[in-house]
């Protein structure tokens, strides 16, 4: 049977190890809502201002801007 100290040290060591892994992961940048809003409006206007495609425009704008950031 393990002592409480050994178990605590093992658990604590794992916590430190997992925290180090989290810190080493690079942050992914996403476009701001304002950037997406502007681009979605541009897409809307380019399509002739047809209503009913709000979500499609938003998702397309978000996709374009995210790809642009990560090139």
CHARMM-style PDB file with segment names, atoms N, HN, CA, C and O in Angstrom:
ATOM      1  N   UNK     1       0.844  -1.176   0.000  1.00  0.00      PROA
ATOM      2  CA  UNK     1       0.000   0.000   0.000  1.00  0.00      PROA
ATOM      3  C   UNK     1       0.887   1.237   0.000  1.00  0.00      PROA
ATOM      4  O   UNK     1       1.881   1.290   0.724  1.00  0.00      PROA
ATOM      5  N   UNK     2       0.537   2.217  -0.797  1.00  0.00      PROA
ATOM      6  HN  UNK     2      -0.271   2.174  -1.385  1.00  0.00      PROA
ATOM      7  CA  UNK     2       1.349   3.429  -0.901  1.00  0.00      PROA
ATOM      8  C   UNK     2       1.024   4.383   0.230  1.00  0.00      PROA
ATOM      9  O   UNK     2      -0.084   4.409   0.765  1.00  0.00      PROA
ATOM     10  N   UNK     3       2.021   5.153   0.567  1.00  0.00      PROA
ATOM     11  HN  UNK     3       2.922   5.132   0.133  1.00  0.00      PROA
ATOM     12  CA  UNK     3       1.788   6.150   1.606  1.00  0.00      PROA
ATOM     13  C   UNK     3       1.046   7.332   1.006  1.00  0.00      PROA
ATOM     14  O   UNK     3       1.084   7.554  -0.204  1.00  0.00      PROA
ATOM     15  N   UNK     4       0.375   8.083   1.856  1.00  0.00      PROA
ATOM     16  HN  UNK     4       0.343   7.903   2.839  1.00  0.00      PROA
ATOM     17  CA  UNK     4      -0.346   9.264   1.395  1.00  0.00      PROA
ATOM     18  C   UNK     4       0.593  10.266   0.744  1.00  0.00      PROA
ATOM     19  O   UNK     4       0.224  10.939  -0.218  1.00  0.00      PROA
ATOM     20  N   UNK     5       1.798  10.361   1.268  1.00  0.00      PROA
ATOM     21  HN  UNK     5       2.098   9.814   2.049  1.00  0.00      PROA
ATOM     22  CA  UNK     5       2.766  11.305   0.718  1.00  0.00      PROA
ATOM     23  C   UNK     5       3.140  10.929  -0.720  1.00  0.00      PROA
ATOM     24  O   UNK     5       3.221  11.796  -1.591  1.00  0.00      PROA
ATOM     25  N   UNK     6       3.365   9.651  -0.960  1.00  0.00      PROA
ATOM     26  HN  UNK     6       3.299   8.947  -0.253  1.00  0.00      PROA
ATOM     27  CA  UNK     6       3.737   9.192  -2.298  1.00  0.00      PROA
ATOM     28  C   UNK     6       2.594   9.434  -3.284  1.00  0.00      PROA
ATOM     29  O   UNK     6       2.817   9.852  -4.420  1.00  0.00      PROA
ATOM     30  N   UNK     7       1.380   9.167  -2.837  1.00  0.00      PROA
ATOM     31  HN  UNK     7       1.198   8.827  -1.914  1.00  0.00      PROA
ATOM     32  CA  UNK     7       0.221   9.373  -3.695  1.00  0.00      PROA
ATOM     33  C   UNK     7       0.055  10.861  -3.998  1.00  0.00      PROA
ATOM     34  O   UNK     7      -0.187  11.241  -5.144  1.00  0.00      PROA
ATOM     35  N   UNK     8       0.184  11.698  -2.975  1.00  0.00      PROA
ATOM     36  HN  UNK     8       0.380  11.389  -2.044  1.00  0.00      PROA
ATOM     37  CA  UNK     8       0.058  13.143  -3.149  1.00  0.00      PROA
ATOM     38  C   UNK     8       1.115  13.663  -4.108  1.00  0.00      PROA
ATOM     39  O   UNK     8       0.810  14.462  -4.994  1.00  0.00      PROA
ATOM     40  N   UNK     9       2.350  13.221  -3.941  1.00  0.00      PROA
ATOM     41  HN  UNK     9       2.598  12.572  -3.221  1.00  0.00      PROA
ATOM     42  CA  UNK     9       3.428  13.665  -4.827  1.00  0.00      PROA
ATOM     43  C   UNK     9       3.173  13.233  -6.266  1.00  0.00      PROA
ATOM     44  O   UNK     9       3.440  13.980  -7.207  1.00  0.00      PROA
ATOM     45  N   UNK    10       2.657  12.030  -6.424  1.00  0.00      PROA
ATOM     46  HN  UNK    10       2.440  11.422  -5.660  1.00  0.00      PROA
ATOM     47  CA  UNK    10       2.391  11.534  -7.774  1.00  0.00      PROA
ATOM     48  C   UNK    10       1.267  12.341  -8.438  1.00  0.00      PROA
ATOM     49  O   UNK    10       1.372  12.709  -9.607  1.00  0.00      PROA
ATOM     50  N   UNK    11       0.201  12.609  -7.693  1.00  0.00      PROA
ATOM     51  HN  UNK    11       0.115  12.310  -6.742  1.00  0.00      PROA
ATOM     52  CA  UNK    11      -0.916  13.397  -8.217  1.00  0.00      PROA
ATOM     53  C   UNK    11      -0.452  14.815  -8.517  1.00  0.00      PROA
ATOM     54  O   UNK    11      -0.752  15.354  -9.582  1.00  0.00      PROA
ATOM     55  N   UNK    12       0.268  15.417  -7.597  1.00  0.00      PROA
ATOM     56  HN  UNK    12       0.512  14.979  -6.731  1.00  0.00      PROA
ATOM     57  CA  UNK    12       0.742  16.783  -7.775  1.00  0.00      PROA
ATOM     58  C   UNK    12       1.673  16.881  -8.980  1.00  0.00      PROA
ATOM     59  O   UNK    12       1.612  17.843  -9.746  1.00  0.00      PROA
ATOM     60  N   UNK    13       2.528  15.886  -9.140  1.00  0.00      PROA
ATOM     61  HN  UNK    13       2.578  15.105  -8.518  1.00  0.00      PROA
ATOM     62  CA  UNK    13       3.431  15.852 -10.288  1.00  0.00      PROA
ATOM     63  C   UNK    13       2.670  15.792 -11.596  1.00  0.00      PROA
ATOM     64  O   UNK    13       3.060  16.441 -12.567  1.00  0.00      PROA
ATOM     65  N   UNK    14       1.593  15.026 -11.641  1.00  0.00      PROA
ATOM     66  HN  UNK    14       1.276  14.499 -10.853  1.00  0.00      PROA
ATOM     67  CA  UNK    14       0.772  14.942 -12.849  1.00  0.00      PROA
ATOM     68  C   UNK    14       0.102  16.273 -13.137  1.00  0.00      PROA
ATOM     69  O   UNK    14       0.000  16.688 -14.292  1.00  0.00      PROA
ATOM     70  N   UNK    15      -0.354  16.944 -12.082  1.00  0.00      PROA
ATOM     71  HN  UNK    15      -0.270  16.607 -11.145  1.00  0.00      PROA
ATOM     72  CA  UNK    15      -0.988  18.244 -12.275  1.00  0.00      PROA
ATOM     73  C   UNK    15       0.000  19.240 -12.876  1.00  0.00      PROA
ATOM     74  O   UNK    15      -0.344  19.979 -13.799  1.00  0.00      PROA
ATOM     75  N   UNK    16       1.212  19.259 -12.359  1.00  0.00      PROA
ATOM     76  HN  UNK    16       1.491  18.659 -11.610  1.00  0.00      PROA
ATOM     77  CA  UNK    16       2.227  20.163 -12.889  1.00  0.00      PROA
ATOM     78  C   UNK    16       2.548  19.829 -14.343  1.00  0.00      PROA
ATOM     79  O   UNK    16       2.713  20.717 -15.179  1.00  0.00      PROA
ATOM     80  N   UNK    17       2.633  18.536 -14.624  1.00  0.00      PROA
ATOM     81  HN  UNK    17       2.498  17.815 -13.945  1.00  0.00      PROA
ATOM     82  CA  UNK    17       2.942  18.095 -15.981  1.00  0.00      PROA
ATOM     83  C   UNK    17       1.832  18.519 -16.945  1.00  0.00      PROA
ATOM     84  O   UNK    17       2.112  19.003 -18.041  1.00  0.00      PROA
ATOM     85  N   UNK    18       0.584  18.341 -16.540  1.00  0.00      PROA
ATOM     86  HN  UNK    18       0.356  17.948 -15.650  1.00  0.00      PROA
ATOM     87  CA  UNK    18      -0.520  18.715 -17.424  1.00  0.00      PROA
ATOM     88  C   UNK    18      -0.600  20.234 -17.589  1.00  0.00      PROA
ATOM     89  O   UNK    18      -0.957  20.712 -18.665  1.00  0.00      PROA
ATOM     90  N   UNK    19      -0.277  20.995 -16.552  1.00  0.00      PROA
ATOM     91  HN  UNK    19       0.014  20.607 -15.678  1.00  0.00      PROA
ATOM     92  CA  UNK    19      -0.270  22.447 -16.668  1.00  0.00      PROA
ATOM     93  C   UNK    19       0.811  22.903 -17.641  1.00  0.00      PROA
ATOM     94  O   UNK    19       0.605  23.839 -18.413  1.00  0.00      PROA
ATOM     95  N   UNK    20       1.950  22.246 -17.601  1.00  0.00      PROA
ATOM     96  HN  UNK    20       2.117  21.485 -16.974  1.00  0.00      PROA
ATOM     97  CA  UNK    20       3.042  22.593 -18.511  1.00  0.00      PROA
ATOM     98  C   UNK    20       2.626  22.322 -19.953  1.00  0.00      PROA
ATOM     99  O   UNK    20       2.958  23.101 -20.846  1.00  0.00      PROA
ATOM    100  N   UNK    21       1.901  21.225 -20.194  1.00  0.00      PROA
ATOM    101  HN  UNK    21       1.631  20.592 -19.469  1.00  0.00      PROA
ATOM    102  CA  UNK    21       1.443  20.913 -21.544  1.00  0.00      PROA
ATOM    103  C   UNK    21       0.455  21.966 -22.037  1.00  0.00      PROA
ATOM    104  O   UNK    21       0.504  22.376 -23.196  1.00  0.00      PROA
ATOM    105  N   UNK    22      -0.428  22.394 -21.164  1.00  0.00      PROA
ATOM    106  HN  UNK    22      -0.467  22.061 -20.222  1.00  0.00      PROA
ATOM    107  CA  UNK    22      -1.408  23.407 -21.543  1.00  0.00      PROA
ATOM    108  C   UNK    22      -0.711  24.703 -21.920  1.00  0.00      PROA
ATOM    109  O   UNK    22      -1.087  25.342 -22.903  1.00  0.00      PROA
ATOM    110  N   UNK    23       0.283  25.095 -21.169  1.00  0.00      PROA
ATOM    111  HN  UNK    23       0.588  24.576 -20.370  1.00  0.00      PROA
ATOM    112  CA  UNK    23       0.994  26.344 -21.445  1.00  0.00      PROA
ATOM    113  C   UNK    23       1.790  26.281 -22.743  1.00  0.00      PROA
ATOM    114  O   UNK    23       2.004  27.304 -23.393  1.00  0.00      PROA
ATOM    115  N   UNK    24       2.231  25.075 -23.122  1.00  0.00      PROA
ATOM    116  HN  UNK    24       2.058  24.244 -22.593  1.00  0.00      PROA
ATOM    117  CA  UNK    24       3.066  24.962 -24.309  1.00  0.00      PROA
ATOM    118  C   UNK    24       2.258  24.973 -25.607  1.00  0.00      PROA
ATOM    119  O   UNK    24       2.834  25.128 -26.684  1.00  0.00      PROA
ATOM    120  N   UNK    25       0.960  24.815 -25.527  1.00  0.00      PROA
ATOM    121  HN  UNK    25       0.492  24.689 -24.652  1.00  0.00      PROA
ATOM    122  CA  UNK    25       0.121  24.835 -26.712  1.00  0.00      PROA
ATOM    123  C   UNK    25      -0.046  26.281 -27.171  1.00  0.00      PROA
ATOM    124  O   UNK    25      -0.341  27.167 -26.368  1.00  0.00      PROA
ATOM    125  N   UNK    26       0.142  26.506 -28.451  1.00  0.00      PROA
ATOM    126  HN  UNK    26       0.381  25.786 -29.103  1.00  0.00      PROA
ATOM    127  CA  UNK    26       0.020  27.870 -28.953  1.00  0.00      PROA
ATOM    128  C   UNK    26      -1.447  28.284 -28.988  1.00  0.00      PROA
ATOM    129  O   UNK    26      -2.341  27.460 -29.182  1.00  0.00      PROA
ATOM    130  N   UNK    27      -1.668  29.564 -28.797  1.00  0.00      PROA
ATOM    131  HN  UNK    27      -0.942  30.233 -28.639  1.00  0.00      PROA
ATOM    132  CA  UNK    27      -3.016  30.086 -28.813  1.00  0.00      PROA
ATOM    133  C   UNK    27      -3.469  30.267 -30.261  1.00  0.00      PROA
ATOM    134  O   UNK    27      -2.718  30.758 -31.103  1.00  0.00      PROA
ATOM    135  N   UNK    28      -4.681  29.872 -30.528  1.00  0.00      PROA
ATOM    136  HN  UNK    28      -5.292  29.473 -29.843  1.00  0.00      PROA
ATOM    137  CA  UNK    28      -5.254  30.024 -31.855  1.00  0.00      PROA
ATOM    138  C   UNK    28      -6.014  31.341 -31.889  1.00  0.00      PROA
ATOM    139  O   UNK    28      -6.880  31.592 -31.051  1.00  0.00      PROA
ATOM    140  N   UNK    29      -5.687  32.169 -32.854  1.00  0.00      PROA
ATOM    141  HN  UNK    29      -4.983  31.965 -33.535  1.00  0.00      PROA
ATOM    142  CA  UNK    29      -6.367  33.456 -32.967  1.00  0.00      PROA
ATOM    143  C   UNK    29      -7.570  33.301 -33.875  1.00  0.00      PROA
ATOM    144  O   UNK    29      -7.502  32.674 -34.932  1.00  0.00      PROA
ATOM    145  N   UNK    30      -8.664  33.884 -33.441  1.00  0.00      PROA
ATOM    146  HN  UNK    30      -8.719  34.394 -32.583  1.00  0.00      PROA
ATOM    147  CA  UNK    30      -9.887  33.897 -34.223  1.00  0.00      PROA
ATOM    148  C   UNK    30     -10.210  35.339 -34.570  1.00  0.00      PROA
ATOM    149  O   UNK    30      -9.863  36.250 -33.819  1.00  0.00      PROA
ATOM    150  N   UNK    31     -10.869  35.554 -35.694  1.00  0.00      PROA
ATOM    151  HN  UNK    31     -11.152  34.813 -36.304  1.00  0.00      PROA
ATOM    152  CA  UNK    31     -11.252  36.926 -36.031  1.00  0.00      PROA
ATOM    153  C   UNK    31     -12.282  37.443 -35.022  1.00  0.00      PROA
ATOM    154  O   UNK    31     -13.070  36.673 -34.474  1.00  0.00      PROA
ATOM    155  N   UNK    32     -12.261  38.731 -34.794  1.00  0.00      PROA
ATOM    156  HN  UNK    32     -11.621  39.356 -35.240  1.00  0.00      PROA
ATOM    157  CA  UNK    32     -13.217  39.325 -33.856  1.00  0.00      PROA
ATOM    158  C   UNK    32     -14.607  39.340 -34.495  1.00  0.00      PROA
ATOM    159  O   UNK    32     -14.751  39.224 -35.712  1.00  0.00      PROA
ATOM    160  N   UNK    33     -15.608  39.483 -33.658  1.00  0.00      PROA
ATOM    161  HN  UNK    33     -15.492  39.578 -32.670  1.00  0.00      PROA
ATOM    162  CA  UNK    33     -16.978  39.564 -34.165  1.00  0.00      PROA
ATOM    163  C   UNK    33     -17.137  40.738 -35.120  1.00  0.00      PROA
ATOM    164  O   UNK    33     -17.855  40.648 -36.116  1.00  0.00      PROA
ATOM    165  N   UNK    34     -16.468  41.829 -34.812  1.00  0.00      PROA
ATOM    166  HN  UNK    34     -15.884  41.902 -34.003  1.00  0.00      PROA
ATOM    167  CA  UNK    34     -16.574  43.010 -35.678  1.00  0.00      PROA
ATOM    168  C   UNK    34     -15.983  42.739 -37.067  1.00  0.00      PROA
ATOM    169  O   UNK    34     -16.553  43.149 -38.078  1.00  0.00      PROA
ATOM    170  N   UNK    35     -14.840  42.049 -37.111  1.00  0.00      PROA
ATOM    171  HN  UNK    35     -14.376  41.716 -36.290  1.00  0.00      PROA
ATOM    172  CA  UNK    35     -14.235  41.700 -38.402  1.00  0.00      PROA
ATOM    173  C   UNK    35     -15.174  40.796 -39.204  1.00  0.00      PROA
ATOM    174  O   UNK    35     -15.375  40.995 -40.403  1.00  0.00      PROA
ATOM    175  N   UNK    36     -15.744  39.804 -38.522  1.00  0.00      PROA
ATOM    176  HN  UNK    36     -15.581  39.643 -37.548  1.00  0.00      PROA
ATOM    177  CA  UNK    36     -16.655  38.871 -39.195  1.00  0.00      PROA
ATOM    178  C   UNK    36     -17.905  39.617 -39.661  1.00  0.00      PROA
ATOM    179  O   UNK    36     -18.391  39.395 -40.770  1.00  0.00      PROA
ATOM    180  N   UNK    37     -18.417  40.493 -38.816  1.00  0.00      PROA
ATOM    181  HN  UNK    37     -18.023  40.674 -37.915  1.00  0.00      PROA
ATOM    182  CA  UNK    37     -19.623  41.260 -39.164  1.00  0.00      PROA
ATOM    183  C   UNK    37     -19.397  42.077 -40.440  1.00  0.00      PROA
ATOM    184  O   UNK    37     -20.239  42.094 -41.338  1.00  0.00      PROA
ATOM    185  N   UNK    38     -18.251  42.750 -40.502  1.00  0.00      PROA
ATOM    186  HN  UNK    38     -17.567  42.736 -39.772  1.00  0.00      PROA
ATOM    187  CA  UNK    38     -17.949  43.561 -41.695  1.00  0.00      PROA
ATOM    188  C   UNK    38     -17.847  42.706 -42.950  1.00  0.00      PROA
ATOM    189  O   UNK    38     -18.402  43.044 -43.995  1.00  0.00      PROA
ATOM    190  N   UNK    39     -17.123  41.586 -42.830  1.00  0.00      PROA
ATOM    191  HN  UNK    39     -16.672  41.312 -41.980  1.00  0.00      PROA
ATOM    192  CA  UNK    39     -16.944  40.717 -43.997  1.00  0.00      PROA
ATOM    193  C   UNK    39     -18.269  40.078 -44.411  1.00  0.00      PROA
ATOM    194  O   UNK    39     -18.536  39.945 -45.605  1.00  0.00      PROA
ATOM    195  N   UNK    40     -19.093  39.686 -43.457  1.00  0.00      PROA
ATOM    196  HN  UNK    40     -18.876  39.794 -42.487  1.00  0.00      PROA
ATOM    197  CA  UNK    40     -20.401  39.097 -43.766  1.00  0.00      PROA
ATOM    198  C   UNK    40     -21.267  40.106 -44.511  1.00  0.00      PROA
ATOM    199  O   UNK    40     -21.999  39.741 -45.431  1.00  0.00      PROA
ATOM    200  N   UNK    41     -21.186  41.364 -44.118  1.00  0.00      PROA
ATOM    201  HN  UNK    41     -20.591  41.661 -43.371  1.00  0.00      PROA
ATOM    202  CA  UNK    41     -21.945  42.406 -44.817  1.00  0.00      PROA
ATOM    203  C   UNK    41     -21.442  42.572 -46.248  1.00  0.00      PROA
ATOM    204  O   UNK    41     -22.235  42.741 -47.175  1.00  0.00      PROA
ATOM    205  N   UNK    42     -20.131  42.523 -46.424  1.00  0.00      PROA
ATOM    206  HN  UNK    42     -19.487  42.386 -45.672  1.00  0.00      PROA
ATOM    207  CA  UNK    42     -19.565  42.613 -47.777  1.00  0.00      PROA
ATOM    208  C   UNK    42     -20.067  41.464 -48.652  1.00  0.00      PROA
ATOM    209  O   UNK    42     -20.403  41.662 -49.819  1.00  0.00      PROA
ATOM    210  N   UNK    43     -20.114  40.277 -48.082  1.00  0.00      PROA
ATOM    211  HN  UNK    43     -19.841  40.117 -47.133  1.00  0.00      PROA
ATOM    212  CA  UNK    43     -20.605  39.106 -48.830  1.00  0.00      PROA
ATOM    213  C   UNK    43     -22.077  39.303 -49.177  1.00  0.00      PROA
ATOM    214  O   UNK    43     -22.499  39.009 -50.295  1.00  0.00      PROA
ATOM    215  N   UNK    44     -22.848  39.796 -48.228  1.00  0.00      PROA
ATOM    216  HN  UNK    44     -22.504  40.035 -47.320  1.00  0.00      PROA
ATOM    217  CA  UNK    44     -24.276  40.071 -48.421  1.00  0.00      PROA
ATOM    218  C   UNK    44     -24.492  41.059 -49.580  1.00  0.00      PROA
ATOM    219  O   UNK    44     -25.336  40.837 -50.448  1.00  0.00      PROA
ATOM    220  N   UNK    45     -23.732  42.127 -49.575  1.00  0.00      PROA
ATOM    221  HN  UNK    45     -23.047  42.307 -48.870  1.00  0.00      PROA
ATOM    222  CA  UNK    45     -23.857  43.153 -50.625  1.00  0.00      PROA
ATOM    223  C   UNK    45     -23.431  42.575 -51.974  1.00  0.00      PROA
ATOM    224  O   UNK    45     -24.085  42.821 -52.987  1.00  0.00      PROA
ATOM    225  N   UNK    46     -22.339  41.810 -51.994  1.00  0.00      PROA
ATOM    226  HN  UNK    46     -21.807  41.610 -51.171  1.00  0.00      PROA
ATOM    227  CA  UNK    46     -21.841  41.228 -53.243  1.00  0.00      PROA
ATOM    228  C   UNK    46     -22.864  40.265 -53.851  1.00  0.00      PROA
ATOM    229  O   UNK    46     -22.907  40.102 -55.070  1.00  0.00      PROA
ATOM    230  N   UNK    47     -23.682  39.631 -53.020  1.00  0.00      PROA
ATOM    231  HN  UNK    47     -23.648  39.763 -52.029  1.00  0.00      PROA
ATOM    232  CA  UNK    47     -24.702  38.710 -53.496  1.00  0.00      PROA
ATOM    233  C   UNK    47     -25.952  39.457 -53.948  1.00  0.00      PROA
ATOM    234  O   UNK    47     -26.911  38.832 -54.402  1.00  0.00      PROA
ATOM    235  N   UNK    48     -25.958  40.759 -53.834  1.00  0.00      PROA
ATOM    236  HN  UNK    48     -25.179  41.267 -53.465  1.00  0.00      PROA
ATOM    237  CA  UNK    48     -27.097  41.550 -54.281  1.00  0.00      PROA
ATOM    238  C   UNK    48     -28.063  41.915 -53.163  1.00  0.00      PROA
ATOM    239  O   UNK    48     -29.172  42.375 -53.431  1.00  0.00      PROA
ATOM    240  N   UNK    49     -27.662  41.720 -51.932  1.00  0.00      PROA
ATOM    241  HN  UNK    49     -26.761  41.347 -51.713  1.00  0.00      PROA
ATOM    242  CA  UNK    49     -28.502  42.104 -50.801  1.00  0.00      PROA
ATOM    243  C   UNK    49     -29.698  41.199 -50.568  1.00  0.00      PROA
ATOM    244  O   UNK    49     -30.668  41.599 -49.924  1.00  0.00      PROA
ATOM    245  N   UNK    50     -29.635  39.984 -51.088  1.00  0.00      PROA
ATOM    246  HN  UNK    50     -28.847  39.659 -51.612  1.00  0.00      PROA
ATOM    247  CA  UNK    50     -30.738  39.037 -50.915  1.00  0.00      PROA
ATOM    248  C   UNK    50     -30.818  38.636 -49.442  1.00  0.00      PROA
ATOM    249  O   UNK    50     -29.826  38.225 -48.840  1.00  0.00      PROA
ATOM    250  N   UNK    51     -32.018  38.763 -48.879  1.00  0.00      PROA
ATOM    251  HN  UNK    51     -32.823  39.097 -49.369  1.00  0.00      PROA
ATOM    252  CA  UNK    51     -32.210  38.438 -47.463  1.00  0.00      PROA
ATOM    253  C   UNK    51     -32.349  36.939 -47.241  1.00  0.00      PROA
ATOM    254  O   UNK    51     -32.651  36.180 -48.163  1.00  0.00      PROA
ATOM    255  N   UNK    52     -32.123  36.531 -45.999  1.00  0.00      PROA
ATOM    256  HN  UNK    52     -31.878  37.147 -45.250  1.00  0.00      PROA
ATOM    257  CA  UNK    52     -32.340  35.143 -45.619  1.00  0.00      PROA
ATOM    258  C   UNK    52     -31.088  34.293 -45.582  1.00  0.00      PROA
ATOM    259  O   UNK    52     -31.167  33.090 -45.333  1.00  0.00      PROA
ATOM    260  N   UNK    53     -29.945  34.887 -45.823  1.00  0.00      PROA
ATOM    261  HN  UNK    53     -29.881  35.865 -46.026  1.00  0.00      PROA
ATOM    262  CA  UNK    53     -28.682  34.141 -45.833  1.00  0.00      PROA
ATOM    263  C   UNK    53     -27.727  34.633 -44.747  1.00  0.00      PROA
ATOM    264  O   UNK    53     -26.509  34.532 -44.891  1.00  0.00      PROA
ATOM    265  N   UNK    54     -28.287  35.163 -43.665  1.00  0.00      PROA
ATOM    266  HN  UNK    54     -29.276  35.245 -43.549  1.00  0.00      PROA
ATOM    267  CA  UNK    54     -27.474  35.746 -42.593  1.00  0.00      PROA
ATOM    268  C   UNK    54     -26.433  34.760 -42.069  1.00  0.00      PROA
ATOM    269  O   UNK    54     -25.243  35.068 -42.002  1.00  0.00      PROA
ATOM    270  N   UNK    55     -26.905  33.576 -41.701  1.00  0.00      PROA
ATOM    271  HN  UNK    55     -27.872  33.326 -41.756  1.00  0.00      PROA
ATOM    272  CA  UNK    55     -25.999  32.585 -41.123  1.00  0.00      PROA
ATOM    273  C   UNK    55     -24.955  32.138 -42.136  1.00  0.00      PROA
ATOM    274  O   UNK    55     -23.779  31.995 -41.801  1.00  0.00      PROA
ATOM    275  N   UNK    56     -25.381  31.920 -43.365  1.00  0.00      PROA
ATOM    276  HN  UNK    56     -26.336  32.036 -43.637  1.00  0.00      PROA
ATOM    277  CA  UNK    56     -24.433  31.520 -44.419  1.00  0.00      PROA
ATOM    278  C   UNK    56     -23.342  32.580 -44.605  1.00  0.00      PROA
ATOM    279  O   UNK    56     -22.159  32.260 -44.717  1.00  0.00      PROA
ATOM    280  N   UNK    57     -23.766  33.842 -44.636  1.00  0.00      PROA
ATOM    281  HN  UNK    57     -24.727  34.102 -44.545  1.00  0.00      PROA
ATOM    282  CA  UNK    57     -22.803  34.935 -44.795  1.00  0.00      PROA
ATOM    283  C   UNK    57     -21.834  34.983 -43.625  1.00  0.00      PROA
ATOM    284  O   UNK    57     -20.629  35.155 -43.811  1.00  0.00      PROA
ATOM    285  N   UNK    58     -22.371  34.827 -42.406  1.00  0.00      PROA
ATOM    286  HN  UNK    58     -23.349  34.686 -42.254  1.00  0.00      PROA
ATOM    287  CA  UNK    58     -21.540  34.871 -41.193  1.00  0.00      PROA
ATOM    288  C   UNK    58     -20.514  33.732 -41.218  1.00  0.00      PROA
ATOM    289  O   UNK    58     -19.327  33.958 -40.983  1.00  0.00      PROA
ATOM    290  N   UNK    59     -20.968  32.531 -41.499  1.00  0.00      PROA
ATOM    291  HN  UNK    59     -21.933  32.347 -41.690  1.00  0.00      PROA
ATOM    292  CA  UNK    59     -20.061  31.379 -41.494  1.00  0.00      PROA
ATOM    293  C   UNK    59     -19.005  31.484 -42.591  1.00  0.00      PROA
ATOM    294  O   UNK    59     -17.847  31.129 -42.374  1.00  0.00      PROA
ATOM    295  N   UNK    60     -19.398  31.966 -43.756  1.00  0.00      PROA
ATOM    296  HN  UNK    60     -20.339  32.255 -43.932  1.00  0.00      PROA
ATOM    297  CA  UNK    60     -18.436  32.147 -44.847  1.00  0.00      PROA
ATOM    298  C   UNK    60     -17.390  33.193 -44.474  1.00  0.00      PROA
ATOM    299  O   UNK    60     -16.197  33.003 -44.713  1.00  0.00      PROA
ATOM    300  N   UNK    61     -17.845  34.293 -43.888  1.00  0.00      PROA
ATOM    301  HN  UNK    61     -18.814  34.446 -43.694  1.00  0.00      PROA
ATOM    302  CA  UNK    61     -16.920  35.353 -43.473  1.00  0.00      PROA
ATOM    303  C   UNK    61     -15.954  34.832 -42.413  1.00  0.00      PROA
ATOM    304  O   UNK    61     -14.752  35.088 -42.477  1.00  0.00      PROA
ATOM    305  N   UNK    62     -16.485  34.107 -41.448  1.00  0.00      PROA
ATOM    306  HN  UNK    62     -17.462  33.899 -41.396  1.00  0.00      PROA
ATOM    307  CA  UNK    62     -15.652  33.555 -40.375  1.00  0.00      PROA
ATOM    308  C   UNK    62     -14.607  32.589 -40.947  1.00  0.00      PROA
ATOM    309  O   UNK    62     -13.442  32.615 -40.550  1.00  0.00      PROA
ATOM    310  N   UNK    63     -15.031  31.754 -41.864  1.00  0.00      PROA
ATOM    311  HN  UNK    63     -15.977  31.732 -42.187  1.00  0.00      PROA
ATOM    312  CA  UNK    63     -14.125  30.788 -42.504  1.00  0.00      PROA
ATOM    313  C   UNK    63     -13.016  31.504 -43.273  1.00  0.00      PROA
ATOM    314  O   UNK    63     -11.839  31.174 -43.124  1.00  0.00      PROA
ATOM    315  N   UNK    64     -13.391  32.483 -44.095  1.00  0.00      PROA
ATOM    316  HN  UNK    64     -14.347  32.751 -44.216  1.00  0.00      PROA
ATOM    317  CA  UNK    64     -12.403  33.229 -44.880  1.00  0.00      PROA
ATOM    318  C   UNK    64     -11.373  33.917 -43.988  1.00  0.00      PROA
ATOM    319  O   UNK    64     -10.168  33.825 -44.222  1.00  0.00      PROA
ATOM    320  N   UNK    65     -11.868  34.607 -42.966  1.00  0.00      PROA
ATOM    321  HN  UNK    65     -12.847  34.683 -42.776  1.00  0.00      PROA
ATOM    322  CA  UNK    65     -10.966  35.366 -42.096  1.00  0.00      PROA
ATOM    323  C   UNK    65     -10.057  34.453 -41.283  1.00  0.00      PROA
ATOM    324  O   UNK    65      -8.888  34.773 -41.068  1.00  0.00      PROA
ATOM    325  N   UNK    66     -10.582  33.324 -40.831  1.00  0.00      PROA
ATOM    326  HN  UNK    66     -11.532  33.063 -41.005  1.00  0.00      PROA
ATOM    327  CA  UNK    66      -9.763  32.377 -40.069  1.00  0.00      PROA
ATOM    328  C   UNK    66      -8.665  31.803 -40.949  1.00  0.00      PROA
ATOM    329  O   UNK    66      -7.519  31.680 -40.516  1.00  0.00      PROA
ATOM    330  N   UNK    67      -9.007  31.451 -42.179  1.00  0.00      PROA
ATOM    331  HN  UNK    67      -9.938  31.551 -42.530  1.00  0.00      PROA
ATOM    332  CA  UNK    67      -7.995  30.935 -43.109  1.00  0.00      PROA
ATOM    333  C   UNK    67      -6.935  31.980 -43.407  1.00  0.00      PROA
ATOM    334  O   UNK    67      -5.749  31.663 -43.499  1.00  0.00      PROA
ATOM    335  N   UNK    68      -7.358  33.216 -43.556  1.00  0.00      PROA
ATOM    336  HN  UNK    68      -8.321  33.474 -43.481  1.00  0.00      PROA
ATOM    337  CA  UNK    68      -6.430  34.318 -43.838  1.00  0.00      PROA
ATOM    338  C   UNK    68      -5.434  34.506 -42.688  1.00  0.00      PROA
ATOM    339  O   UNK    68      -4.251  34.756 -42.918  1.00  0.00      PROA
ATOM    340  N   UNK    69      -5.917  34.384 -41.466  1.00  0.00      PROA
ATOM    341  HN  UNK    69      -6.878  34.181 -41.279  1.00  0.00      PROA
ATOM    342  CA  UNK    69      -5.066  34.549 -40.286  1.00  0.00      PROA
ATOM    343  C   UNK    69      -4.002  33.473 -40.218  1.00  0.00      PROA
ATOM    344  O   UNK    69      -2.858  33.745 -39.852  1.00  0.00      PROA
ATOM    345  N   UNK    70      -4.374  32.249 -40.569  1.00  0.00      PROA
ATOM    346  HN  UNK    70      -5.303  32.028 -40.866  1.00  0.00      PROA
ATOM    347  CA  UNK    70      -3.484  31.096 -40.379  1.00  0.00      PROA
ATOM    348  C   UNK    70      -2.633  30.757 -41.589  1.00  0.00      PROA
ATOM    349  O   UNK    70      -2.017  29.692 -41.625  1.00  0.00      PROA
ATOM    350  N   UNK    71      -2.583  31.621 -42.562  1.00  0.00      PROA
ATOM    351  HN  UNK    71      -3.083  32.486 -42.532  1.00  0.00      PROA
ATOM    352  CA  UNK    71      -1.713  31.378 -43.736  1.00  0.00      PROA
ATOM    353  C   UNK    71      -0.315  31.779 -43.442  1.00  0.00      PROA
ATOM    354  OT1 UNK    71       0.557  31.651 -44.302  1.00  0.00      PROA
TER     355      UNK     71
END
